[in-house]
Amino acid sequence: QAVNVVQDKELFGIHEQPNPACTVGRNIQDTIGPIFSVAELALEKALGVVTIEDVVKDILEKEKFNNQ
């Protein structure tokens, strides 16, 4: 795989200490957290089939095209 997920880091960060007096702030973590989780899983799945070889081949093709 070209990309490995680092388990101790999140792809999308959510403000850790939102303002509890703010309507958005006090609800944002519970609202956007599940959305970000779905997005992260989709990205992991998409990138899970990409290899370093795929990336290198793509780069070489682009260079070949650009050097014509």
N, C-alpha and C positions, 0 to 999 in steps of 0.2 A: 504494500500500500504506500502511496505517496504521502498520505496524511494520516497521522495517528492522533486521536483525541487525547488531550492531556486531561486526566480526570480531576485534577485539583483546580482547574480553571474552567470558568464558564465562558461560552462563546459570546453570550449576550449578558451584559451586566445590568443589574437593576439597582437603583439607588438604595443603599443599605439603611439609611436613616431619613426616610421621607418625612415631611412635616405632617404630624397627625392632625393639625388644625385645617389642613387642606383636603378637600374632597378627593382630588386625584391622588395626592400623596398617601393618604391612609388606605387607599384601595388599589394602588398600582401594582404592588407586589403580587397580591392574590389574583389580580386580573391578567396581568401580562406574563406572569410566570409560566402558566400552562401553554400559552401561545409560543413563547420562546422555546419551551421544551419540545414541542412538536417541530418547530423549525430546526432545532439542533439535530433531532433524530433524522429529519429529511436530508440535511446537509451531510451528516455522517454516512447515511446510506448512499447518497450520490457519490461522495468522495471515496467510499469504501471499495469501489471497483476501479479506481484510478491507480495505476502503478507508476513508479519512477520511470520505467521504460516508456510508458505512454507519454509522460511529460517530455522526456528527452526526444522521442520521435516527433512530437509536435513542434518542439523548438527547432529541431533540425530541418523539418519541412518549411517552417517559416523563414529560416535563414536561407535555405535553398531558393525559395521564392523571392526573397528580398535581394539576393545577390545576382539575379538574372538581368 
